[in-house]
Amino acid sequence: MTRRPPISRGAGRPAQKGPSQRQLRAGELVRHALVEILREEELDDPALYGVPVTITEVRVSPDLSHATCFIQPLGGENAEAVTAAMNRASRFLRGKLGRMIDLRVTPDLKFRHDETFDAAEKMNRLFDDPKVRQDLDRPDGDAPDSGDED
């Protein structure tokens, strides 16, 4: 008797390239709940006193057991200290989160500094550079002479 290869569940379907709709929904649910918790609760950490923290995105694992929360302190100052303080408070936040959301499992929380704002600022500074500005202001057909004409 010959054995057939096991049938995979994803046979005939294209590989998924990003998070599922379920992950996106759960991530937004967690993000909104964390925003509400941070608005109502004062976290007992000196690095967080008087520092408004923005939760820009929450990415949830496929099994919804882990959540990576991207944060940005207002003004972008002391980002490393604020991120470390949020990670220290993650167990407290997870407990509060579990009482607020209706998921089978409350995800473990990991906080990371969101560097997209820093990258955007770097790009803006680059575009404001005089050398780059002159290239951007030049009409499309007026490329500088490269010296390799045929």
Protein Blocks (a to p, Z undefined) as FASTA:
>chain_A
ZZdddddfkgoiacdfbdcfklmmmmmmmmmmmmmmmmmpccdbfklgopacddfbdcdd
fklpaccdddddehhiaklmmmmmmmmmmmmmmmmmmmmpccfbacdddddddfklmmmm
mmmmmmmpmklmmmmmpcfklcccehiaZZ
